[in-house]
Amino acid sequence: MMATEAGPRIAILGGGIGGLAAAAFLRDKGFHSDVYEQAAALTEVGAGLVIAPNAARLLRRLGVLDRFIERAVRMEIGWEFRRWENGTVLSAENLQDGCKRMYGEHTYTAHRADLLNALRSAVPEHSLHLGRRCVSVEFEGGQAVLRFEDGETVRPDILIGADGIHSRVRSAIVGQTQARESGICAFRALVPAREAPEFARRHAQTLWIGPDHHLVHYPVSGGDYVNLVAFAPAGSSSVESWTATATLGELLDEFDGWDPRLVELIRSADTPGRWALLDREPLDHWNRGTATLLGDAAHPMFPFFAQGAAQAIEDGAVLALCLAENPHSPLTALGRYEELRRRRTARLQEVSHGRSHINHLPDGLEQQARDLAYAQADPLRANGWIYAYDPEVAVSASG
């Protein structure tokens, strides 16, 4: 039985990628939801991201892929690993020919704002409540209660915590969980394409890897900009925040002595953002009654497989499918959702964590063995367990 506007009252806390994806997929299945976002506007914070085939297929099912690719860039080359000192290509994957044939869609890169705009187009305006800062999430008799800064209290039938890595809903469900210092910080920046070297304007996702560092770049915003994200040892000034900044000099210092072409690219960047990567273990559970989590609130992961946004989108799709199969039993639906998603996202958390060590090896025998393995690998096939995932199959197979 399909739910309707008179169905359960669903509140989504957080209007980022996961929250908007959940609202869009729920609407597609006949459910109304209210999305509460503390920001007064959905801004451009976050810069670039990769949308692999598993996410692109879901955007197509929502009917928003065409809108998304108006500003997205279709990748021709992916997982192009280059040596830090001279740019030697260690491995590269032809995405133009193989990606759609193997997994049904292409791989794209985009500015985060362009993905948000595409998802927002599938969510009615009356469902979005911007400038709504939640100050507490509590449970009263098993029911979640949201209290907002403006004094409003919301008691939904179903609560979805999509409120990011510092999630209030997560704390209310599982208590305060301690994160460990990973020892890694990340920088992000944009370079106007007109100022970028030709090699960085290609439709390629390129990873320069070297001792204790690596840097990824690819075009975004219809090719108007090149997105940079770099990883280096964390300093005492690094915090876990999308809005903290560094200086361009600090970023350049991290890559002193690297290939001059890469240094030239960095010199053209705007003021870089900088944040610490904190290490979190996969959760044993993320439901409490009829409250649940998705995206970074449920399974924050290192960005080394470029799957953070994709997994939040998958969460929204699976959650909507589970609720559609059990519209009168939210407890059953959320239990199935958690069971299905926890296994998959925990594995991605683990393999993303391991990639940090591999990419940052010092020069030596282990590094040489890694480079040889990259040269012999087929990353497109190796990532098939990620890219071939189909939420509808996953949900039906578990029934």
PALO-60579 format. One record per residue (C-alpha): residue in three letters; chain; x, y, z negated. Coordinates in nm, 2 decimals. Layout:
# PALO-60579
+------+-------+--------+--------+--------+
| resn | chain |   east |  north |     up |
+------+-------+--------+--------+--------+
|  ALA |     A |      X |      Y |      Z |
...
+------+-------+--------+--------+--------+
END
This chain:
# PALO-60579
+------+-------+--------+--------+--------+
| resn | chain |   east |  north |     up |
+------+-------+--------+--------+--------+
|  MET |     A |   0.00 |   0.00 |   0.00 |
|  MET |     A |   0.14 |   0.34 |   0.10 |
|  ALA |     A |   0.15 |   0.62 |  -0.16 |
|  THR |     A |  -0.02 |   0.95 |  -0.08 |
|  GLU |     A |  -0.02 |   1.31 |  -0.21 |
|  ALA |     A |  -0.22 |   1.18 |  -0.50 |
|  GLY |     A |   0.05 |   0.92 |  -0.59 |
|  PRO |     A |   0.31 |   0.94 |  -0.86 |
|  ARG |     A |   0.45 |   1.28 |  -0.96 |
|  ILE |     A |   0.82 |   1.25 |  -0.85 |
|  ALA |     A |   1.07 |   1.51 |  -0.96 |
|  ILE |     A |   1.42 |   1.52 |  -0.80 |
|  LEU |     A |   1.68 |   1.72 |  -1.00 |
|  GLY |     A |   1.93 |   1.85 |  -0.75 |
|  GLY |     A |   1.90 |   1.99 |  -0.40 |
|  GLY |     A |   2.22 |   1.87 |  -0.25 |
|  ILE |     A |   2.27 |   1.60 |   0.01 |
|  GLY |     A |   2.14 |   1.31 |  -0.21 |
|  GLY |     A |   1.84 |   1.51 |  -0.34 |
|  LEU |     A |   1.72 |   1.63 |   0.00 |
|  ALA |     A |   1.78 |   1.29 |   0.15 |
|  ALA |     A |   1.57 |   1.13 |  -0.12 |
|  ALA |     A |   1.29 |   1.38 |  -0.07 |
|  ALA |     A |   1.30 |   1.33 |   0.31 |
|  PHE |     A |   1.28 |   0.95 |   0.29 |
|  LEU |     A |   1.01 |   0.96 |   0.03 |
|  ARG |     A |   0.80 |   1.19 |   0.25 |
|  ASP |     A |   0.86 |   0.95 |   0.54 |
|  LYS |     A |   0.71 |   0.68 |   0.33 |
|  GLY |     A |   0.41 |   0.89 |   0.22 |
|  PHE |     A |   0.53 |   1.02 |  -0.12 |
|  HIS |     A |   0.53 |   1.38 |  -0.23 |
|  SER |     A |   0.83 |   1.50 |  -0.44 |
|  ASP |     A |   0.94 |   1.82 |  -0.60 |
|  VAL |     A |   1.31 |   1.91 |  -0.57 |
|  TYR |     A |   1.45 |   2.14 |  -0.84 |
|  GLU |     A |   1.78 |   2.31 |  -0.75 |
|  GLN |     A |   1.96 |   2.55 |  -0.98 |
|  ALA |     A |   2.12 |   2.75 |  -0.70 |
|  ALA |     A |   1.91 |   3.04 |  -0.56 |
|  ALA |     A |   2.01 |   2.93 |  -0.21 |
|  LEU |     A |   2.15 |   2.62 |  -0.04 |
|  THR |     A |   2.50 |   2.76 |   0.03 |
|  GLU |     A |   2.80 |   2.65 |   0.23 |
|  VAL |     A |   3.01 |   2.53 |  -0.07 |
|  GLY |     A |   3.19 |   2.20 |   0.01 |
|  ALA |     A |   3.32 |   2.25 |   0.36 |
|  GLY |     A |   3.36 |   1.94 |   0.58 |
|  LEU |     A |   3.24 |   1.58 |   0.57 |
|  VAL |     A |   3.24 |   1.27 |   0.78 |
|  ILE |     A |   2.91 |   1.11 |   0.89 |
|  ALA |     A |   2.99 |   0.75 |   0.98 |
|  PRO |     A |   2.74 |   0.52 |   1.17 |
|  ASN |     A |   2.57 |   0.39 |   0.86 |
|  ALA |     A |   2.46 |   0.75 |   0.78 |
|  ALA |     A |   2.40 |   0.86 |   1.14 |
|  ARG |     A |   2.15 |   0.58 |   1.19 |
|  LEU |     A |   1.95 |   0.70 |   0.89 |
|  LEU |     A |   1.95 |   1.06 |   1.01 |
|  ARG |     A |   1.81 |   0.93 |   1.34 |
|  ARG |     A |   1.54 |   0.74 |   1.16 |
|  LEU |     A |   1.44 |   1.06 |   0.98 |
|  GLY |     A |   1.42 |   1.24 |   1.31 |
|  VAL |     A |   1.69 |   1.49 |   1.22 |
|  LEU |     A |   2.00 |   1.35 |   1.40 |
|  ASP |     A |   1.94 |   1.57 |   1.71 |
|  ARG |     A |   1.93 |   1.88 |   1.49 |
|  PHE |     A |   2.24 |   1.77 |   1.30 |
|  ILE |     A |   2.45 |   1.71 |   1.61 |
|  GLU |     A |   2.38 |   2.06 |   1.74 |
|  ARG |     A |   2.66 |   2.17 |   1.51 |
|  ALA |     A |   2.83 |   1.84 |   1.43 |
|  VAL |     A |   3.14 |   1.72 |   1.62 |
|  ARG |     A |   3.14 |   1.37 |   1.77 |
|  MET |     A |   3.47 |   1.19 |   1.69 |
|  GLU |     A |   3.67 |   1.04 |   1.97 |
|  ILE |     A |   3.95 |   0.92 |   1.75 |
|  GLY |     A |   3.93 |   0.82 |   1.39 |
|  TRP |     A |   4.16 |   0.69 |   1.11 |
|  GLU |     A |   4.46 |   0.84 |   1.30 |
|  PHE |     A |   4.74 |   0.80 |   1.04 |
|  ARG |     A |   5.05 |   1.01 |   1.09 |
|  ARG |     A |   5.39 |   1.00 |   0.91 |
|  TRP |     A |   5.45 |   1.30 |   0.69 |
|  GLU |     A |   5.79 |   1.41 |   0.81 |
|  ASN |     A |   5.75 |   1.39 |   1.19 |
|  GLY |     A |   5.39 |   1.32 |   1.28 |
|  THR |     A |   5.46 |   0.97 |   1.42 |
|  VAL |     A |   5.12 |   0.80 |   1.48 |
|  LEU |     A |   5.11 |   0.48 |   1.27 |
|  SER |     A |   4.76 |   0.38 |   1.37 |
|  ALA |     A |   4.45 |   0.53 |   1.55 |
|  GLU |     A |   4.11 |   0.40 |   1.63 |
|  ASN |     A |   3.92 |   0.47 |   1.96 |
|  LEU |     A |   3.57 |   0.58 |   1.82 |
|  GLN |     A |   3.44 |   0.70 |   2.15 |
|  ASP |     A |   3.42 |   0.35 |   2.31 |
|  GLY |     A |   3.38 |   0.12 |   2.01 |
|  CYS |     A |   3.18 |   0.29 |   1.74 |
|  LYS |     A |   2.83 |   0.29 |   1.89 |
|  ARG |     A |   2.88 |  -0.04 |   2.06 |
|  MET |     A |   2.96 |  -0.21 |   1.73 |
|  TYR |     A |   2.75 |  -0.02 |   1.48 |
|  GLY |     A |   2.47 |   0.15 |   1.68 |
|  GLU |     A |   2.58 |   0.52 |   1.63 |
|  HIS |     A |   2.88 |   0.74 |   1.67 |
|  THR |     A |   3.09 |   0.90 |   1.40 |
|  TYR |     A |   3.06 |   1.27 |   1.34 |
|  THR |     A |   3.23 |   1.54 |   1.14 |
|  ALA |     A |   3.04 |   1.85 |   1.02 |
|  HIS |     A |   3.02 |   2.13 |   0.77 |
|  ARG |     A |   2.82 |   2.03 |   0.47 |
|  ALA |     A |   2.58 |   2.32 |   0.53 |
|  ASP |     A |   2.49 |   2.18 |   0.87 |
|  LEU |     A |   2.40 |   1.84 |   0.71 |
|  LEU |     A |   2.20 |   2.01 |   0.44 |
|  ASN |     A |   2.01 |   2.21 |   0.70 |
|  ALA |     A |   1.92 |   1.90 |   0.90 |
|  LEU |     A |   1.80 |   1.72 |   0.59 |
|  ARG |     A |   1.61 |   2.03 |   0.47 |
|  SER |     A |   1.42 |   2.03 |   0.80 |
|  ALA |     A |   1.25 |   1.70 |   0.69 |
|  VAL |     A |   1.14 |   1.84 |   0.36 |
|  PRO |     A |   0.84 |   2.07 |   0.32 |
|  GLU |     A |   0.92 |   2.41 |   0.19 |
|  HIS |     A |   0.66 |   2.38 |  -0.09 |
|  SER |     A |   0.86 |   2.08 |  -0.22 |
|  LEU |     A |   1.18 |   2.29 |  -0.27 |
|  HIS |     A |   1.21 |   2.49 |  -0.59 |
|  LEU |     A |   1.53 |   2.70 |  -0.58 |
|  GLY |     A |   1.68 |   2.90 |  -0.87 |
|  ARG |     A |   1.55 |   2.64 |  -1.12 |
|  ARG |     A |   1.82 |   2.57 |  -1.38 |
|  CYS |     A |   1.75 |   2.27 |  -1.59 |
|  VAL |     A |   1.87 |   2.31 |  -1.95 |
|  SER |     A |   1.78 |   1.97 |  -2.09 |
|  VAL |     A |   1.66 |   1.62 |  -2.00 |
|  GLU |     A |   1.51 |   1.42 |  -2.28 |
|  PHE |     A |   1.29 |   1.11 |  -2.32 |
|  GLU |     A |   0.97 |   1.12 |  -2.52 |
|  GLY |     A |   0.80 |   0.79 |  -2.56 |
|  GLY |     A |   0.98 |   0.65 |  -2.26 |
|  GLN |     A |   0.89 |   0.95 |  -2.03 |
|  ALA |     A |   1.15 |   1.18 |  -1.90 |
|  VAL |     A |   1.10 |   1.55 |  -1.99 |
|  LEU |     A |   1.27 |   1.83 |  -1.80 |
|  ARG |     A |   1.31 |   2.17 |  -1.95 |
|  PHE |     A |   1.41 |   2.47 |  -1.74 |
|  GLU |     A |   1.57 |   2.80 |  -1.82 |
|  ASP |     A |   1.25 |   2.99 |  -1.74 |
|  GLY |     A |   1.06 |   2.80 |  -2.01 |
|  GLU |     A |   0.88 |   2.55 |  -1.78 |
|  THR |     A |   0.85 |   2.19 |  -1.89 |
|  VAL |     A |   0.81 |   1.91 |  -1.63 |
|  ARG |     A |   0.70 |   1.56 |  -1.72 |
|  PRO |     A |   0.72 |   1.35 |  -1.40 |
|  ASP |     A |   0.60 |   1.00 |  -1.35 |
|  ILE |     A |   0.94 |   0.93 |  -1.18 |
|  LEU |     A |   1.26 |   1.12 |  -1.23 |
|  ILE |     A |   1.55 |   1.10 |  -0.98 |
|  GLY |     A |   1.87 |   1.25 |  -1.10 |
|  ALA |     A |   2.06 |   1.38 |  -0.79 |
|  ASP |     A |   2.24 |   1.65 |  -0.99 |
|  GLY |     A |   2.59 |   1.56 |  -0.91 |
|  ILE |     A |   2.90 |   1.46 |  -1.10 |
|  HIS |     A |   2.81 |   1.65 |  -1.42 |
|  SER |     A |   2.46 |   1.52 |  -1.41 |
|  ARG |     A |   2.23 |   1.60 |  -1.70 |
|  VAL |     A |   2.00 |   1.31 |  -1.60 |
|  ARG |     A |   2.30 |   1.07 |  -1.61 |
|  SER |     A |   2.39 |   1.18 |  -1.97 |
|  ALA |     A |   2.03 |   1.13 |  -2.08 |
|  ILE |     A |   2.01 |   0.78 |  -1.93 |
|  VAL |     A |   2.35 |   0.64 |  -2.02 |
|  GLY |     A |   2.49 |   0.88 |  -2.27 |
|  GLN |     A |   2.81 |   1.08 |  -2.24 |
|  THR |     A |   3.06 |   0.89 |  -2.04 |
|  GLN |     A |   3.43 |   0.98 |  -2.05 |
|  ALA |     A |   3.62 |   1.04 |  -1.73 |
|  ARG |     A |   3.99 |   0.97 |  -1.70 |
|  GLU |     A |   4.24 |   1.20 |  -1.54 |
|  SER |     A |   4.34 |   1.05 |  -1.21 |
|  GLY |     A |   4.65 |   1.25 |  -1.17 |
|  ILE |     A |   4.53 |   1.38 |  -0.83 |
|  CYS |     A |   4.39 |   1.71 |  -0.73 |
|  ALA |     A |   4.23 |   1.80 |  -0.40 |
|  PHE |     A |   4.25 |   2.12 |  -0.19 |
|  ARG |     A |   4.00 |   2.22 |   0.08 |
|  ALA |     A |   4.02 |   2.49 |   0.33 |
|  LEU |     A |   3.90 |   2.60 |   0.67 |
|  VAL |     A |   4.10 |   2.72 |   0.97 |
|  PRO |     A |   3.94 |   2.92 |   1.26 |
|  ALA |     A |   3.98 |   2.70 |   1.57 |
|  ARG |     A |   4.13 |   2.99 |   1.76 |
|  GLU |     A |   4.42 |   3.00 |   1.52 |
|  ALA |     A |   4.47 |   2.62 |   1.49 |
|  PRO |     A |   4.73 |   2.42 |   1.69 |
|  GLU |     A |   4.59 |   2.22 |   1.97 |
|  PHE |     A |   4.65 |   1.88 |   1.80 |
|  ALA |     A |   4.41 |   1.99 |   1.52 |
|  ARG |     A |   4.13 |   2.10 |   1.76 |
|  ARG |     A |   4.10 |   1.75 |   1.91 |
|  HIS |     A |   3.79 |   1.55 |   1.82 |
|  ALA |     A |   3.99 |   1.34 |   1.59 |
|  GLN |     A |   3.99 |   1.26 |   1.22 |
|  THR |     A |   4.36 |   1.27 |   1.13 |
|  LEU |     A |   4.54 |   1.17 |   0.81 |
|  TRP |     A |   4.90 |   1.27 |   0.74 |
|  ILE |     A |   5.03 |   1.04 |   0.47 |
|  GLY |     A |   5.35 |   1.08 |   0.26 |
|  PRO |     A |   5.50 |   1.05 |  -0.09 |
|  ASP |     A |   5.24 |   1.15 |  -0.35 |
|  HIS |     A |   5.04 |   1.34 |  -0.10 |
|  HIS |     A |   4.81 |   1.32 |   0.20 |
|  LEU |     A |   4.62 |   1.56 |   0.42 |
|  VAL |     A |   4.31 |   1.51 |   0.64 |
|  HIS |     A |   4.19 |   1.74 |   0.91 |
|  TYR |     A |   3.91 |   1.74 |   1.17 |
|  PRO |     A |   3.70 |   2.00 |   1.35 |
|  VAL |     A |   3.36 |   2.11 |   1.22 |
|  SER |     A |   3.09 |   2.37 |   1.29 |
|  GLY |     A |   3.06 |   2.28 |   1.66 |
|  GLY |     A |   3.44 |   2.30 |   1.69 |
|  ASP |     A |   3.46 |   2.66 |   1.56 |
|  TYR |     A |   3.67 |   2.56 |   1.26 |
|  VAL |     A |   3.91 |   2.29 |   1.15 |
|  ASN |     A |   3.84 |   2.14 |   0.80 |
|  LEU |     A |   4.14 |   2.06 |   0.58 |
|  VAL |     A |   4.13 |   1.85 |   0.27 |
|  ALA |     A |   4.46 |   1.77 |   0.10 |
|  PHE |     A |   4.56 |   1.56 |  -0.20 |
|  ALA |     A |   4.85 |   1.61 |  -0.43 |
|  PRO |     A |   4.96 |   1.55 |  -0.79 |
|  ALA |     A |   4.73 |   1.74 |  -1.03 |
|  GLY |     A |   4.86 |   2.03 |  -1.23 |
|  SER |     A |   4.73 |   2.17 |  -1.56 |
|  SER |     A |   4.53 |   2.44 |  -1.37 |
|  SER |     A |   4.31 |   2.18 |  -1.18 |
|  VAL |     A |   3.95 |   2.15 |  -1.29 |
|  GLU |     A |   3.66 |   1.94 |  -1.16 |
|  SER |     A |   3.47 |   2.21 |  -0.98 |
|  TRP |     A |   3.36 |   2.29 |  -0.62 |
|  THR |     A |   3.42 |   2.67 |  -0.68 |
|  ALA |     A |   3.77 |   2.68 |  -0.83 |
|  THR |     A |   4.04 |   2.82 |  -0.60 |
|  ALA |     A |   4.41 |   2.80 |  -0.54 |
|  THR |     A |   4.64 |   3.02 |  -0.34 |
|  LEU |     A |   4.76 |   2.95 |   0.01 |
|  GLY |     A |   5.12 |   2.95 |  -0.13 |
|  GLU |     A |   5.04 |   2.68 |  -0.37 |
|  LEU |     A |   4.90 |   2.46 |  -0.10 |
|  LEU |     A |   5.20 |   2.53 |   0.12 |
|  ASP |     A |   5.44 |   2.44 |  -0.16 |
|  GLU |     A |   5.28 |   2.10 |  -0.19 |
|  PHE |     A |   5.36 |   2.02 |   0.18 |
|  ASP |     A |   5.70 |   2.18 |   0.19 |
|  GLY |     A |   5.93 |   1.98 |   0.42 |
|  TRP |     A |   5.65 |   1.81 |   0.61 |
|  ASP |     A |   5.62 |   1.82 |   0.98 |
|  PRO |     A |   5.64 |   2.19 |   1.09 |
|  ARG |     A |   5.32 |   2.15 |   1.30 |
|  LEU |     A |   5.12 |   2.06 |   0.99 |
|  VAL |     A |   5.27 |   2.34 |   0.80 |
|  GLU |     A |   5.17 |   2.58 |   1.08 |
|  LEU |     A |   4.81 |   2.45 |   1.05 |
|  ILE |     A |   4.81 |   2.51 |   0.67 |
|  ARG |     A |   4.94 |   2.86 |   0.72 |
|  SER |     A |   4.63 |   2.95 |   0.92 |
|  ALA |     A |   4.39 |   2.84 |   0.64 |
|  ASP |     A |   4.17 |   3.06 |   0.43 |
|  THR |     A |   4.19 |   3.07 |   0.05 |
|  PRO |     A |   4.18 |   2.70 |  -0.05 |
|  GLY |     A |   3.95 |   2.55 |  -0.31 |
|  ARG |     A |   4.11 |   2.32 |  -0.56 |
|  TRP |     A |   3.96 |   2.06 |  -0.79 |
|  ALA |     A |   4.08 |   1.77 |  -1.00 |
|  LEU |     A |   3.97 |   1.41 |  -0.91 |
|  LEU |     A |   3.85 |   1.25 |  -1.23 |
|  ASP |     A |   3.83 |   0.87 |  -1.25 |
|  ARG |     A |   3.50 |   0.71 |  -1.35 |
|  GLU |     A |   3.42 |   0.34 |  -1.38 |
|  PRO |     A |   3.11 |   0.20 |  -1.21 |
|  LEU |     A |   2.81 |   0.21 |  -1.44 |
|  ASP |     A |   2.65 |  -0.11 |  -1.58 |
|  HIS |     A |   2.31 |   0.05 |  -1.52 |
|  TRP |     A |   2.16 |   0.38 |  -1.41 |
|  ASN |     A |   1.79 |   0.34 |  -1.48 |
|  ARG |     A |   1.60 |   0.42 |  -1.80 |
|  GLY |     A |   1.23 |   0.36 |  -1.78 |
|  THR |     A |   1.11 |   0.54 |  -1.46 |
|  ALA |     A |   1.42 |   0.76 |  -1.44 |
|  THR |     A |   1.71 |   0.68 |  -1.21 |
|  LEU |     A |   2.02 |   0.83 |  -1.05 |
|  LEU |     A |   2.16 |   0.86 |  -0.70 |
|  GLY |     A |   2.46 |   1.00 |  -0.52 |
|  ASP |     A |   2.75 |   1.14 |  -0.73 |
|  ALA |     A |   2.53 |   1.13 |  -1.04 |
|  ALA |     A |   2.52 |   0.75 |  -1.02 |
|  HIS |     A |   2.85 |   0.66 |  -0.85 |
|  PRO |     A |   3.11 |   0.93 |  -0.80 |
|  MET |     A |   3.39 |   0.80 |  -0.58 |
|  PHE |     A |   3.72 |   0.92 |  -0.46 |
|  PRO |     A |   3.68 |   1.06 |  -0.11 |
|  PHE |     A |   3.94 |   0.84 |   0.06 |
|  PHE |     A |   3.68 |   0.64 |   0.26 |
|  ALA |     A |   3.47 |   0.95 |   0.35 |
|  GLN |     A |   3.16 |   0.78 |   0.22 |
|  GLY |     A |   3.03 |   1.00 |  -0.05 |
|  ALA |     A |   2.76 |   1.18 |   0.15 |
|  ALA |     A |   2.67 |   0.85 |   0.34 |
|  GLN |     A |   2.62 |   0.66 |   0.02 |
|  ALA |     A |   2.39 |   0.94 |  -0.12 |
|  ILE |     A |   2.19 |   0.92 |   0.20 |
|  GLU |     A |   2.17 |   0.54 |   0.18 |
|  ASP |     A |   2.05 |   0.57 |  -0.18 |
|  GLY |     A |   1.76 |   0.79 |  -0.07 |
|  ALA |     A |   1.66 |   0.55 |   0.20 |
|  VAL |     A |   1.67 |   0.24 |  -0.03 |
|  LEU |     A |   1.49 |   0.42 |  -0.31 |
|  ALA |     A |   1.21 |   0.52 |  -0.08 |
|  LEU |     A |   1.18 |   0.17 |   0.07 |
|  CYS |     A |   1.16 |   0.01 |  -0.28 |
|  LEU |     A |   0.89 |   0.25 |  -0.40 |
|  ALA |     A |   0.70 |   0.19 |  -0.08 |
|  GLU |     A |   0.70 |  -0.18 |  -0.14 |
|  ASN |     A |   0.59 |  -0.13 |  -0.51 |
|  PRO |     A |   0.40 |   0.20 |  -0.52 |
|  HIS |     A |   0.20 |   0.09 |  -0.83 |
|  SER |     A |   0.50 |  -0.05 |  -1.02 |
|  PRO |     A |   0.78 |   0.22 |  -1.04 |
|  LEU |     A |   0.96 |   0.01 |  -1.30 |
|  THR |     A |   0.99 |  -0.28 |  -1.05 |
|  ALA |     A |   1.08 |  -0.05 |  -0.76 |
|  LEU |     A |   1.35 |   0.13 |  -0.95 |
|  GLY |     A |   1.49 |  -0.20 |  -1.08 |
|  ARG |     A |   1.52 |  -0.33 |  -0.73 |
|  TYR |     A |   1.68 |  -0.01 |  -0.61 |
|  GLU |     A |   1.94 |  -0.02 |  -0.89 |
|  GLU |     A |   2.02 |  -0.38 |  -0.83 |
|  LEU |     A |   2.07 |  -0.33 |  -0.46 |
|  ARG |     A |   2.27 |  -0.01 |  -0.47 |
|  ARG |     A |   2.49 |  -0.08 |  -0.78 |
|  ARG |     A |   2.67 |  -0.37 |  -0.61 |
|  ARG |     A |   2.75 |  -0.18 |  -0.29 |
|  THR |     A |   2.85 |   0.15 |  -0.44 |
|  ALA |     A |   3.06 |  -0.01 |  -0.71 |
|  ARG |     A |   3.26 |  -0.19 |  -0.44 |
|  LEU |     A |   3.31 |   0.14 |  -0.25 |
|  GLN |     A |   3.42 |   0.31 |  -0.58 |
|  GLU |     A |   3.68 |   0.04 |  -0.62 |
|  VAL |     A |   3.82 |   0.03 |  -0.27 |
|  SER |     A |   3.83 |   0.41 |  -0.25 |
|  HIS |     A |   4.03 |   0.41 |  -0.58 |
|  GLY |     A |   4.28 |   0.17 |  -0.44 |
|  ARG |     A |   4.34 |   0.38 |  -0.12 |
|  SER |     A |   4.49 |   0.66 |  -0.32 |
|  HIS |     A |   4.79 |   0.45 |  -0.41 |
|  ILE |     A |   4.84 |   0.31 |  -0.06 |
|  ASN |     A |   4.83 |   0.66 |   0.10 |
|  HIS |     A |   5.08 |   0.81 |  -0.14 |
|  LEU |     A |   5.36 |   0.55 |  -0.14 |
|  PRO |     A |   5.71 |   0.69 |  -0.15 |
|  ASP |     A |   5.94 |   0.61 |   0.14 |
|  GLY |     A |   6.08 |   0.26 |   0.10 |
|  LEU |     A |   6.01 |  -0.10 |   0.16 |
|  GLU |     A |   5.65 |  -0.09 |   0.04 |
|  GLN |     A |   5.58 |   0.21 |   0.26 |
|  GLN |     A |   5.74 |   0.04 |   0.56 |
|  ALA |     A |   5.52 |  -0.27 |   0.50 |
|  ARG |     A |   5.21 |  -0.04 |   0.47 |
|  ASP |     A |   5.30 |   0.13 |   0.80 |
|  LEU |     A |   5.34 |  -0.20 |   0.98 |
|  ALA |     A |   5.00 |  -0.32 |   0.84 |
|  TYR |     A |   4.84 |   0.00 |   0.96 |
|  ALA |     A |   4.98 |  -0.05 |   1.31 |
|  GLN |     A |   4.84 |  -0.40 |   1.32 |
|  ALA |     A |   4.50 |  -0.32 |   1.17 |
|  ASP |     A |   4.17 |  -0.26 |   1.33 |
|  PRO |     A |   4.01 |  -0.02 |   1.09 |
|  LEU |     A |   3.68 |   0.00 |   1.29 |
|  ARG |     A |   3.62 |  -0.37 |   1.24 |
|  ALA |     A |   3.76 |  -0.37 |   0.89 |
|  ASN |     A |   3.50 |  -0.11 |   0.79 |
|  GLY |     A |   3.22 |  -0.31 |   0.94 |
|  TRP |     A |   3.08 |  -0.40 |   0.60 |
|  ILE |     A |   3.03 |  -0.03 |   0.54 |
|  TYR |     A |   2.92 |   0.09 |   0.88 |
|  ALA |     A |   2.68 |  -0.20 |   0.97 |
|  TYR |     A |   2.47 |  -0.16 |   0.65 |
|  ASP |     A |   2.10 |  -0.14 |   0.71 |
|  PRO |     A |   1.88 |  -0.04 |   0.41 |
|  GLU |     A |   1.57 |  -0.20 |   0.55 |
|  VAL |     A |   1.75 |  -0.53 |   0.59 |
|  ALA |     A |   1.90 |  -0.50 |   0.24 |
|  VAL |     A |   1.56 |  -0.44 |   0.08 |
|  SER |     A |   1.37 |  -0.71 |   0.27 |
|  ALA |     A |   1.65 |  -0.96 |   0.20 |
|  SER |     A |   1.61 |  -0.91 |  -0.17 |
|  GLY |     A |   1.24 |  -0.96 |  -0.19 |
+------+-------+--------+--------+--------+
END
